[in-house]
Amino acid sequence: MNYLKLVVTVPEETQEYVIAELMDMDFYGFEQVGNQLIAYVEKPRFNDSNRESIEQMIARLPGAKFVEFSEVAEQNWNESWEASIQPQTIGDFFVRPTWSEKEPNGEQILLEIDPKMSFGTGYHATTRLMLQQLSKIKCQGKRVLDAGTGTGILAIAACKLGASHAIGFDYDPWCEKNATENALINNVDSRLSIRLGGFETVEDEQPFDLILANINRNVILEFIDQMISLLDRDGKLCLSGLLRTDEDSVMQKLSEYPVTVTDKQTEDEWMLLQIEILK
C-alpha cells in the first residue's frame, strides 16, 4: 500500500496541536525535526476534504507553511526513527527501543518497544501521561483493556505492573502485528491478547478493572458509552489523547453518565482524565 507524506514547517510549540488535528484525519507515523513536522497517511484514507482542512489549518497558524506533499511506497519506518528514539524514564518505567542496550536502574520497570509505524513510543505527551498514571494505579491481579493499543505499550506496562490479563485492540493490522511482537519481546504474551478491530471485539467480555483509551476526542465521545458499560463498578477509566481545549466537550458528555472524574493530569496542551463510576 502506498502512503502520502506531508511535510510542513510549524513552530515547535504548535506541533502537538497539528499532530492532534492530523490524527483525526487518520495520519500517523509522525516525525518532528526542529520546526519541520512530517506525517504519513494511507493513500485511500485521504480525500479532498482532508486536503482543504489541512490548508485552512496551516493558513491560520502563524509561521506555518507547506514544504512537501508526496506519495511514498510502504517501507520500514524504523530506519528513519532509530537515530532519534532514545531510552527515557517515565514514571516507574524505563522505556527503550529494541535496538538500545542501555539498562534501567534496579527499581525501574523495563519496557522494550519496537515502534514500527504504530503510535506509542513514550515520546508523545499523551503516552507519557498514561504511563505516569499507570505508575500510580494498583494493577496487581486486574483485568485491563487498552483501546487503540498502537504499539501495545500501555497494555504491556499494565502487565508488567501485575495485571492478570489484558486485551488491546486496534483497527490497524500493522498495529496488531507490532503490539503482538512487543508483547513477546516483553514476555507478557501469555497475559496479553491483541485483537484486530474495535469495541466489537470485546463486547462479550466480563467488565474490566481498568480501561485505557489513549485515542482522540472524537473517538472518545463516540465510544464513551461502550467504555463505561465495559467498566467494572469499582474500576477506573483513563482517557488521554485529549487537548486541554477538549475538556468542556468531554465533561459535558460525561455528565450524561453516573461517573465522576477522580484525577486530571496535564502536560503542555495535553490532558488525561481518570474516571470512576459513582457509588
NORZI-V194044 format. One record per residue. N is the residue number from 1. OMEGA is omega in degrees with one decimal (999 if undefined). NEAR is the number of other C-alpha atoms within 8 Angstrom. Layout:
n=[N & N]
omega=[OMEGA & OMEGA]
near=[NEAR & NEAR]
This chain:
n=[1 & 2 & 3 & 4 & 5 & 6 & 7 & 8 & 9 & 10 & 11 & 12 & 13 & 14 & 15 & 16 & 17 & 18 & 19 & 20 & 21 & 22 & 23 & 24 & 25 & 26 & 27 & 28 & 29 & 30 & 31 & 32 & 33 & 34 & 35 & 36 & 37 & 38 & 39 & 40 & 41 & 42 & 43 & 44 & 45 & 46 & 47 & 48 & 49 & 50 & 51 & 52 & 53 & 54 & 55 & 56 & 57 & 58 & 59 & 60 & 61 & 62 & 63 & 64 & 65 & 66 & 67 & 68 & 69 & 70 & 71 & 72 & 73 & 74 & 75 & 76 & 77 & 78 & 79 & 80 & 81 & 82 & 83 & 84 & 85 & 86 & 87 & 88 & 89 & 90 & 91 & 92 & 93 & 94 & 95 & 96 & 97 & 98 & 99 & 100 & 101 & 102 & 103 & 104 & 105 & 106 & 107 & 108 & 109 & 110 & 111 & 112 & 113 & 114 & 115 & 116 & 117 & 118 & 119 & 120 & 121 & 122 & 123 & 124 & 125 & 126 & 127 & 128 & 129 & 130 & 131 & 132 & 133 & 134 & 135 & 136 & 137 & 138 & 139 & 140 & 141 & 142 & 143 & 144 & 145 & 146 & 147 & 148 & 149 & 150 & 151 & 152 & 153 & 154 & 155 & 156 & 157 & 158 & 159 & 160 & 161 & 162 & 163 & 164 & 165 & 166 & 167 & 168 & 169 & 170 & 171 & 172 & 173 & 174 & 175 & 176 & 177 & 178 & 179 & 180 & 181 & 182 & 183 & 184 & 185 & 186 & 187 & 188 & 189 & 190 & 191 & 192 & 193 & 194 & 195 & 196 & 197 & 198 & 199 & 200 & 201 & 202 & 203 & 204 & 205 & 206 & 207 & 208 & 209 & 210 & 211 & 212 & 213 & 214 & 215 & 216 & 217 & 218 & 219 & 220 & 221 & 222 & 223 & 224 & 225 & 226 & 227 & 228 & 229 & 230 & 231 & 232 & 233 & 234 & 235 & 236 & 237 & 238 & 239 & 240 & 241 & 242 & 243 & 244 & 245 & 246 & 247 & 248 & 249 & 250 & 251 & 252 & 253 & 254 & 255 & 256 & 257 & 258 & 259 & 260 & 261 & 262 & 263 & 264 & 265 & 266 & 267 & 268 & 269 & 270 & 271 & 272 & 273 & 274 & 275 & 276 & 277 & 278 & 279]
omega=[177.4 & -177.9 & 171.6 & -178.6 & 178.1 & 175.9 & 178.3 & 170.5 & -177.2 & 174.8 & -174.2 & -177.6 & -178.8 & -171.7 & -178.6 & 176.1 & -179.1 & 178.4 & -179.9 & 179.6 & -179.6 & 177.0 & 177.2 & 177.5 & 176.2 & 171.8 & 172.5 & -175.4 & -175.4 & 171.4 & 178.6 & 180.0 & -176.0 & 179.6 & -179.5 & 178.7 & 179.2 & -178.7 & -178.1 & 176.1 & 175.0 & -174.1 & -179.3 & -177.4 & -176.1 & -179.7 & -177.2 & 178.2 & 176.6 & -179.0 & -179.8 & 179.1 & 179.0 & 179.5 & 179.4 & 179.7 & -179.9 & -177.9 & -176.3 & -179.6 & 178.8 & 176.2 & -178.6 & 176.5 & 176.2 & 171.8 & -174.9 & 171.5 & -170.9 & 178.5 & 179.4 & 177.3 & 176.4 & -176.7 & 174.3 & -173.6 & 178.4 & -174.7 & -179.6 & -177.7 & -169.5 & -177.8 & -173.5 & -177.0 & -177.2 & 178.2 & 178.9 & 176.6 & 179.0 & -177.4 & 179.0 & -170.5 & 169.7 & -174.8 & 178.6 & 173.5 & -174.3 & -177.8 & 179.2 & 177.8 & -179.7 & -174.5 & 174.3 & 173.1 & -172.3 & -175.8 & -176.3 & 177.9 & -175.5 & 170.3 & 176.5 & -174.5 & 170.6 & -166.4 & -173.3 & -179.5 & -173.6 & 177.6 & 178.7 & 177.2 & -172.5 & -178.5 & 178.4 & -176.1 & -177.4 & 176.6 & 177.5 & 178.4 & -179.8 & -179.8 & 176.5 & 178.8 & 177.4 & 179.7 & -179.2 & -174.1 & 175.8 & -176.2 & -175.3 & 176.9 & -175.1 & 171.2 & -170.4 & 173.5 & 177.0 & -176.1 & -175.5 & -164.4 & 179.2 & 178.0 & -175.6 & -171.5 & -176.3 & 177.7 & 177.7 & 178.7 & 178.8 & 177.7 & 178.9 & 176.3 & 174.2 & 177.7 & -178.7 & -179.0 & 177.9 & 174.5 & 173.6 & 176.7 & 178.5 & 179.3 & -173.8 & 179.0 & 178.7 & 178.5 & 178.6 & -179.8 & -177.2 & -179.6 & 177.8 & 177.8 & -179.4 & 175.9 & 177.6 & -179.8 & -176.7 & 176.3 & 176.2 & -175.2 & 179.0 & -179.1 & -176.1 & 177.6 & 178.5 & -175.8 & 178.8 & -179.5 & -177.4 & -175.6 & 177.7 & -179.1 & -178.0 & -174.2 & 179.2 & -179.2 & 172.2 & 179.2 & -179.8 & 176.6 & -178.3 & 175.9 & -179.8 & -179.1 & 175.8 & -175.4 & 175.4 & -173.5 & -175.6 & 179.3 & 178.0 & -179.5 & -179.0 & -171.2 & -179.6 & 179.1 & 178.6 & -178.9 & -179.3 & 179.3 & 179.4 & -175.1 & 174.9 & -177.2 & 178.8 & -174.9 & 179.8 & 175.8 & 179.1 & -179.1 & 173.6 & -171.9 & -175.8 & 169.6 & 177.5 & -179.7 & 177.8 & -169.6 & -176.3 & -177.7 & 179.4 & 179.5 & 177.6 & 178.9 & -179.5 & -179.6 & 178.9 & -174.4 & 179.2 & -177.8 & 176.4 & 176.0 & -177.0 & 177.5 & 175.0 & 177.7 & -179.8 & 170.8 & -174.2 & -178.9 & -176.0 & -172.5 & 172.0 & 175.6 & 172.2 & -171.2 & 176.2 & -180.0 & 178.7 & -179.6 & 999]
near=[6 & 9 & 12 & 12 & 13 & 11 & 12 & 12 & 12 & 12 & 10 & 8 & 5 & 8 & 10 & 9 & 9 & 8 & 9 & 10 & 8 & 11 & 10 & 9 & 9 & 9 & 11 & 12 & 11 & 9 & 8 & 8 & 6 & 6 & 9 & 11 & 14 & 11 & 12 & 12 & 13 & 12 & 10 & 5 & 8 & 10 & 7 & 6 & 6 & 9 & 9 & 8 & 8 & 9 & 8 & 8 & 8 & 10 & 9 & 6 & 7 & 5 & 7 & 11 & 9 & 9 & 8 & 8 & 9 & 7 & 9 & 8 & 7 & 7 & 4 & 6 & 9 & 9 & 7 & 6 & 9 & 8 & 7 & 5 & 7 & 8 & 10 & 7 & 8 & 11 & 8 & 10 & 12 & 13 & 13 & 13 & 12 & 8 & 5 & 8 & 5 & 6 & 4 & 9 & 5 & 4 & 6 & 9 & 9 & 9 & 12 & 11 & 13 & 9 & 12 & 8 & 10 & 12 & 9 & 12 & 10 & 9 & 7 & 8 & 10 & 13 & 14 & 11 & 14 & 14 & 13 & 11 & 9 & 11 & 9 & 6 & 6 & 6 & 11 & 8 & 8 & 12 & 11 & 15 & 12 & 15 & 14 & 12 & 15 & 13 & 15 & 16 & 14 & 12 & 15 & 14 & 11 & 13 & 15 & 9 & 9 & 10 & 14 & 10 & 11 & 15 & 12 & 15 & 16 & 15 & 10 & 8 & 8 & 8 & 15 & 15 & 8 & 15 & 14 & 12 & 8 & 15 & 13 & 9 & 9 & 10 & 7 & 12 & 10 & 6 & 9 & 14 & 10 & 10 & 10 & 11 & 10 & 11 & 9 & 6 & 10 & 7 & 7 & 5 & 6 & 5 & 8 & 13 & 12 & 14 & 14 & 13 & 13 & 13 & 12 & 12 & 10 & 7 & 8 & 11 & 9 & 7 & 8 & 8 & 7 & 8 & 10 & 8 & 7 & 11 & 14 & 10 & 7 & 7 & 11 & 13 & 14 & 13 & 14 & 16 & 14 & 14 & 10 & 9 & 5 & 9 & 9 & 7 & 7 & 10 & 8 & 8 & 9 & 8 & 8 & 6 & 6 & 7 & 10 & 8 & 9 & 8 & 7 & 9 & 8 & 10 & 8 & 5 & 9 & 13 & 15 & 15 & 12 & 12 & 13 & 13 & 11 & 6 & 3]
